[in-house]
Amino acid sequence: MRRDDEFAEFFTSRFDQARRTAHALCGNWGEAEEIAQNAFVRVYARWSRVRRETADAYLRTVVTRLFLDGRRRWRRREQVVAEPPDVAVPADTSATEERPPLLAALQLVPPRQRAVIVLRYVHDLSVEQVAEVLGCSPGTVKSQAARGLKTLREAYRGAVTPGGA
């Protein structure tokens, strides 16, 4: 029972952060909610083996990998429909919705580069930590960050110019 209590406390205190990270990655609150929920399902399945001091890093890794897995074309499972079957509950998004041009520009960055940018600059992880999360080399993180930031700058400039928004 202690395991479930520990996990319930972890879930309660970290769900919003995981959802915000997923939203920064995917740009859609409904999808972000699903990514966060699936991440916690995976973390719970391994909870007895998760070290408490690294649980946040593990959760961040799972959220990022779920996002990237969902972006791979051959793994697309859901079809977009004109009318959603149910209505989503509005989320408290006051902190992030104040930056719609930046979030719109972030969605124009390719998924892997976007993951690097979110982990590196939103979560303030080191190059080595991002490389570990994504399972790549530090050099790849650096090049993906440089390319992603260039794309983000160009997209953001386009979004905030009079013709862009």
C-alpha positions in Angstrom: 0.0 0.0 0.0 2.9 2.3 0.7 4.0 2.1 -3.0 0.5 3.3 -4.2 0.5 6.1 -1.7 4.0 7.3 -2.8 2.9 7.1 -6.4 -0.3 8.9 -5.8 1.6 11.8 -4.1 4.1 11.8 -7.0 1.2 11.9 -9.6 -0.6 14.7 -7.8 2.4 16.9 -7.5 3.8 16.3 -11.0 0.9 15.9 -13.3 0.5 19.6 -14.2 4.2 19.9 -14.9 4.1 16.8 -17.2 1.1 18.1 -19.0 2.7 21.5 -19.6 5.8 19.8 -20.9 3.7 17.7 -23.2 1.9 20.8 -24.4 5.1 22.6 -25.1 6.1 19.6 -27.3 2.8 18.9 -29.1 0.9 22.3 -28.9 -2.5 20.6 -28.2 -3.9 20.4 -24.7 -5.9 17.3 -25.4 -2.9 15.4 -26.8 -0.8 16.8 -23.9 -3.2 15.4 -21.4 -3.1 12.0 -23.1 0.7 12.0 -23.3 0.9 12.9 -19.6 -1.6 10.2 -18.6 0.2 7.6 -20.6 3.5 8.6 -19.1 2.2 8.1 -15.6 0.8 4.7 -16.6 4.3 3.7 -17.7 6.0 5.2 -14.7 3.5 3.4 -12.4 4.3 0.1 -14.1 7.9 0.5 -13.1 7.4 2.5 -9.9 9.0 -0.2 -7.6 12.2 0.1 -9.7 12.2 3.9 -10.0 14.7 5.7 -7.7 12.8 8.6 -6.0 15.7 11.0 -6.5 15.5 10.5 -10.3 11.8 10.1 -10.7 11.3 13.6 -12.2 14.0 12.9 -14.8 12.5 9.5 -15.6 9.0 11.1 -16.0 10.4 13.8 -18.3 12.1 11.1 -20.4 8.9 9.1 -20.7 6.9 12.2 -21.7 9.4 13.2 -24.3 9.7 9.7 -25.8 5.9 9.2 -25.9 5.7 12.5 -27.8 8.4 11.5 -30.3 6.9 8.0 -30.7 3.6 9.6 -31.6 5.3 11.7 -34.3 6.7 8.8 -36.2 4.5 8.5 -39.3 4.4 4.7 -39.3 3.1 4.7 -35.7 0.2 7.1 -36.2 -2.8 5.3 -34.6 -5.4 8.1 -34.4 -7.2 9.7 -37.3 -8.2 13.3 -37.2 -11.9 13.9 -37.5 -13.9 17.0 -38.3 -16.0 16.7 -35.1 -14.5 15.5 -31.9 -16.6 12.8 -30.1 -16.6 14.7 -26.8 -15.7 18.1 -25.4 -12.5 18.5 -23.6 -12.4 20.2 -20.2 -10.8 23.6 -20.4 -7.4 23.5 -18.7 -5.9 26.1 -16.5 -3.5 27.4 -19.1 -3.1 31.0 -18.0 0.7 30.8 -17.7 1.3 29.4 -21.2 -1.5 30.9 -23.2 -0.1 34.3 -22.7 2.5 33.4 -25.3 0.5 32.2 -28.3 2.9 33.5 -31.0 5.8 31.7 -29.4 3.8 28.5 -29.0 2.6 28.7 -32.6 6.1 29.2 -33.8 7.3 26.3 -31.6 4.9 24.0 -33.4 6.6 24.7 -36.7 9.9 23.3 -35.4 10.4 19.6 -36.3 9.5 17.2 -33.4 13.0 16.0 -32.5 14.4 19.6 -32.6 11.3 20.8 -30.6 12.0 18.1 -28.0 15.6 19.3 -27.7 14.5 22.9 -27.3 11.9 22.1 -24.6 14.3 19.9 -22.6 17.2 22.2 -23.0 15.6 25.6 -22.5 12.3 25.0 -20.7 13.5 22.4 -18.4 17.1 23.8 -18.3 18.8 20.4 -18.8 22.4 20.2 -19.8 23.4 18.9 -23.2 24.5 15.6 -21.6 21.1 15.2 -19.8 19.2 15.9 -23.0 21.3 13.4 -24.9 20.6 10.8 -22.2 16.8 11.5 -22.4 16.8 11.2 -26.2 19.3 8.4 -26.4 21.7 10.3 -28.7 25.1 11.9 -28.6 25.8 15.4 -27.1 26.8 16.5 -30.6 23.4 15.6 -32.0 21.8 17.6 -29.2 23.9 20.6 -30.0 23.2 20.5 -33.8 19.4 19.8 -33.2 19.3 22.7 -30.8 21.0 25.1 -33.2 18.7 24.0 -36.1 15.6 24.1 -33.9 16.4 27.6 -32.6 17.0 28.9 -36.1 13.7 27.5 -37.2 12.0 28.9 -34.1 13.4 32.3 -34.6 12.3 32.4 -38.3 8.8 31.2 -37.4 8.5 33.5 -34.5 9.6 36.5 -36.5 6.9 35.6 -39.1 4.3 35.2 -36.4 4.8 38.6 -34.8 5.2 40.6 -38.0 2.0 42.4 -39.1 1.4 39.8 -41.9 2.2 36.8 -39.6 -0.6 36.9 -37.0 
